Amino acid sequence: MTFTSEDIALLKRHLAVCPGTSLHDRLQQVRIGIWQMELLAQKYQPLLANDLAINIFEAGVEGRMDCIDNASNTTNYLHVLRDIGELAGWSVSSPKVRIPFDITAVHWTAVMIDTESGLPWSVDSWYRPNGHLPMVMPLASWIDEKQAWKTPFERLNATPHSIDELCDTQPPGSLRPAESSLR
């Protein structure tokens, strides 16, 4: 699929809402970018709208994607964000798997690396419907099967009423106490 210059301009406008350089803001920029890339892809492939959160909600539905599909798509979206200069402070890695030998528990995620700390982060879009904010957490926590919607990650993975609520209001580079332990 090919995105137009208007598509990319709209994507960049959404990303500009969260211009900070704190770890929190950089993670929110990635979440916004994936959310917007999913919406753009859905514009050209309407069946993507059928991809709901977790597979149990969409059995037998055309357009349903499993975690491998989501990890692959999210990785491709991260590459697009990088290629248009909107992935500052991150590099894209290969998708990773946890519990690979248990067919009922195996799970895949997209991965990006914080270029400042070297810490790999999971970007998991499978837990939310297509066109929604993905879940982010350190890859080690994801491998340990931590839940991104619970402490200490719930603020990073909020589902706000407004895009403006995603961004940190503190000065660039600062972290809230709970987030400083995530580095």
C-alpha positions in Angstrom: 0.0 0.0 0.0 1.2 3.5 -0.7 0.5 6.5 1.5 0.0 9.9 0.0 1.8 13.1 0.9 -1.4 14.2 2.5 -1.5 11.0 4.6 2.0 11.6 5.8 1.3 15.3 6.5 -1.7 14.3 8.7 0.4 11.7 10.5 3.1 14.3 11.2 0.4 16.8 12.5 -0.8 14.2 15.0 2.8 13.4 16.1 3.5 17.1 16.6 0.9 17.2 19.5 3.5 15.4 21.7 6.8 17.2 21.0 8.6 16.5 24.3 11.8 14.5 24.6 11.1 12.8 28.0 10.9 9.0 27.8 7.2 9.3 28.5 6.6 11.7 25.6 8.8 9.6 23.2 6.8 6.5 24.0 3.5 8.4 23.5 4.8 9.7 20.1 5.4 6.0 19.1 1.9 5.1 20.3 0.4 8.0 18.4 2.4 7.0 15.3 1.2 3.4 15.4 -2.4 4.4 16.1 -2.3 6.8 13.1 -0.5 4.3 10.8 -3.2 1.7 11.6 -5.9 4.2 10.7 -4.2 5.1 7.4 -3.7 1.4 6.5 -7.4 0.8 7.3 -8.3 3.6 4.9 -6.7 1.6 2.1 -7.5 -1.9 3.5 -11.0 -1.6 5.1 -11.0 -5.2 6.3 -8.4 -4.1 8.9 -11.4 -2.5 10.8 -12.5 -6.0 11.6 -9.4 -6.7 13.6 -10.6 -6.3 17.2 -8.6 -6.7 20.4 -7.4 -10.2 21.1 -8.7 -13.0 18.8 -11.5 -14.3 20.9 -13.7 -11.3 19.9 -13.5 -11.9 16.2 -13.6 -15.7 15.5 -14.4 -16.3 11.8 -14.3 -12.7 10.8 -12.6 -11.7 7.6 -9.7 -9.3 8.4 -9.0 -10.9 11.7 -5.3 -10.8 12.6 -3.3 -12.7 15.1 -0.4 -11.5 17.2 2.1 -12.4 14.4 0.2 -10.2 11.9 0.0 -7.4 14.4 3.8 -7.6 15.3 4.6 -7.7 11.6 2.4 -4.7 10.7 3.6 -2.7 13.7 7.2 -3.3 12.8 6.5 -2.1 9.3 4.8 1.0 10.7 7.8 1.6 12.9 10.0 1.5 9.8 7.7 4.0 8.0 7.9 6.3 11.1 11.7 6.0 11.0 11.9 6.6 7.3 9.9 9.9 7.5 12.1 11.1 10.4 9.5 10.6 13.2 11.2 8.0 15.3 13.7 10.1 17.1 15.6 8.3 19.8 14.5 4.8 18.7 15.8 2.1 16.4 13.6 -0.7 15.0 14.4 -4.3 15.9 12.9 -7.6 14.8 9.7 -8.9 16.3 10.2 -11.0 19.4 8.3 -14.0 20.8 7.5 -15.2 24.3 6.6 -18.8 25.3 7.3 -20.1 21.8 6.6 -23.8 22.6 3.1 -23.4 24.1 0.6 -23.1 21.3 -2.0 -21.6 23.7 0.3 -19.0 25.2 2.8 -18.1 22.4 2.8 -14.3 21.7 4.7 -12.0 19.4 5.4 -8.2 19.6 7.1 -5.5 17.6 10.3 -4.2 19.3 12.1 -0.9 19.3 15.3 0.0 21.0 15.8 3.3 23.0 19.0 4.6 21.5 20.0 6.5 24.7 19.7 3.6 27.1 19.9 0.6 24.8 16.7 -0.7 26.4 14.4 -2.7 24.1 10.7 -1.9 24.3 7.7 -4.0 23.3 5.1 -2.2 21.1 2.1 -4.6 21.2 -0.9 -3.7 19.1 -2.7 -7.1 19.5 -4.4 -6.2 22.8 -6.4 -3.3 21.2 -8.5 -3.1 18.1 -6.9 -1.8 14.9 -6.7 1.9 14.9 -6.2 2.2 18.7 -3.1 3.0 20.8 -0.8 0.1 21.2 0.7 -1.1 24.6 4.3 -0.3 25.3 6.6 -1.6 28.0 10.2 -2.7 28.4 10.7 -5.9 26.5 12.0 -7.8 29.6 8.7 -7.0 31.4 6.7 -8.1 28.3 8.7 -11.4 28.2 7.9 -11.8 32.0 4.2 -11.5 31.0 3.6 -8.3 32.9 0.3 -6.6 32.0 0.8 -3.2 30.3 -2.5 -1.9 31.7 -1.4 -2.4 35.3 1.2 -0.8 37.6 3.8 0.5 36.8 2.8 0.7 33.1 -0.8 1.9 33.2 0.1 5.6 32.8 2.2 4.8 29.7 -0.7 2.9 28.2 -3.6 5.1 29.0 -6.5 5.5 26.7 -7.3 9.1 27.1 -10.4 11.1 25.9 -8.0 13.5 24.0 -4.7 13.1 22.3 -3.5 16.0 24.4 -3.8 13.9 27.6 -1.1 11.6 26.4 1.8 14.0 26.6 3.9 14.8 29.6 3.5 18.4 31.0 6.9 18.3 32.8 10.0 19.9 31.3 11.8 17.8 28.6 14.0 15.0 29.9 12.2 14.7 33.2 10.5 11.5 34.4 7.9 11.0 37.0 9.2 8.8 39.9 7.4 5.6 38.8 8.8 6.0 35.2 12.4 6.6 36.3 12.5 2.9 37.3 11.6 1.9 33.8 14.9 3.1 32.3 
